[in-house]
Amino acid sequence: MKIFILICALLFVGCATPYKKGSVHEWTTFDTAAELSVVSLMAVDWNQTIRIGRDCIETNPILGRCPSKTKLTLYFPSMMLGHAAVAWYSPQPLRMFWQGFYFFYEAGTVRKNAQLGYQLRF
């Protein structure tokens, strides 16, 4: 847990790094919208995976067939922070590729889960 907190602190400190306007590292409104889209899909996947894990049919090798709620609660926020950090530090056009790739990957995962009967539930 200490390592997780340290990583989060380093990411937040790094996000305060200013970049000059017009630089390839400048964060745009489009970047914010793209990252919010990716994180939103990750949140839907997280919601679906909680129920998939209860049925012991998870296919993610990192999580295992029957992931605990604790494991999911560590995995998904870490993935969200990690994805945002890579996007933040990546120059354009690499950032757009990174966000676009992950958007379509997560959209496909959410769609597959929904087809298996795991709709978004609150």
C-alpha positions in Angstrom: 0.0 0.0 0.0 2.9 2.4 0.7 4.2 1.8 -2.8 0.8 2.6 -4.3 0.6 5.9 -2.3 4.2 6.8 -3.4 3.4 6.2 -7.0 0.2 8.3 -6.8 2.1 11.1 -5.1 4.8 11.1 -7.8 2.1 11.1 -10.5 0.4 14.1 -9.0 3.6 16.0 -8.6 4.5 15.2 -12.2 1.1 16.5 -13.4 2.0 19.9 -12.1 4.9 20.2 -14.6 4.2 23.2 -16.8 4.7 23.0 -20.6 5.0 26.0 -23.0 2.0 26.7 -25.2 2.5 25.2 -28.6 4.9 22.5 -27.4 4.3 18.9 -28.4 3.7 18.2 -24.7 1.0 20.9 -24.3 -2.2 19.3 -22.8 -5.3 20.4 -24.9 -9.0 20.3 -24.3 -9.1 17.4 -26.8 -6.6 15.5 -24.6 -8.8 16.0 -21.6 -11.9 14.8 -23.4 -10.0 11.7 -24.8 -8.7 10.9 -21.3 -12.1 11.3 -19.7 -13.5 9.0 -22.3 -10.9 6.3 -21.6 -11.3 6.6 -17.9 -15.1 6.4 -18.2 -14.9 3.2 -20.2 -12.4 1.8 -17.6 -15.0 2.6 -14.9 -17.7 0.7 -16.8 -15.3 -2.2 -17.3 -14.6 -2.1 -13.5 -18.3 -2.3 -12.7 -18.8 -5.2 -15.1 -15.7 -7.0 -13.8 -16.9 -7.0 -10.2 -19.8 -9.2 -11.3 -17.7 -11.3 -13.8 -15.3 -12.0 -10.9 -18.1 -13.3 -8.7 -19.0 -15.8 -11.5 -15.3 -16.8 -11.8 -15.1 -16.2 -15.6 -12.6 -13.3 -15.7 -10.2 -13.7 -18.6 -7.6 -11.1 -17.6 -4.5 -13.0 -16.6 -3.4 -10.3 -14.2 -6.6 -10.5 -12.2 -7.1 -14.3 -12.4 -10.4 -16.2 -12.9 -12.0 -15.1 -9.5 -10.6 -11.7 -8.6 -11.5 -10.3 -5.2 -13.1 -6.9 -4.8 -9.9 -5.7 -3.1 -7.8 -6.8 -6.1 -10.2 -5.0 -8.4 -10.2 -1.9 -6.2 -6.4 -1.7 -6.5 -6.1 -2.7 -10.2 -8.6 -0.4 -11.9 -7.5 2.9 -10.1 -3.9 2.0 -10.8 -4.6 1.4 -14.4 -6.5 4.7 -14.6 -3.7 6.7 -13.0 -1.0 4.8 -15.0 -2.9 5.5 -18.3 -3.3 9.2 -17.5 0.4 9.5 -16.5 1.6 7.9 -19.8 -0.8 10.2 -21.7 0.5 13.3 -19.8 4.1 12.6 -20.4 3.7 11.5 -24.1 4.2 14.1 -26.9 1.8 14.4 -29.7 1.0 12.4 -31.9 2.0 9.5 -29.6 -0.5 10.7 -27.0 -3.3 10.7 -29.4 -2.4 7.1 -30.5 -2.1 6.0 -26.9 -5.5 7.4 -25.9 -7.2 6.2 -29.2 -5.8 2.7 -28.9 -6.9 2.3 -25.3 -10.3 3.9 -26.0 -11.1 1.3 -28.7 -9.6 -1.5 -26.5 -11.8 -0.7 -23.6 -14.9 -0.1 -25.8 -14.4 -3.6 -27.2 -14.0 -5.1 -23.7 -17.1 -3.3 -22.4 -19.1 -4.4 -25.5 -17.9 -8.0 -25.1 -18.9 -8.0 -21.4 -22.3 -6.6 -22.3 -22.9 -9.3 -24.9 -22.1 -11.9 -22.1 -25.0 -10.3 -20.1 -22.9 -8.0 -17.8 -24.6 -4.7 -18.3 -23.6 -1.5 -16.4 -25.3 -1.5 -13.0 -25.3 0.9 -10.1 
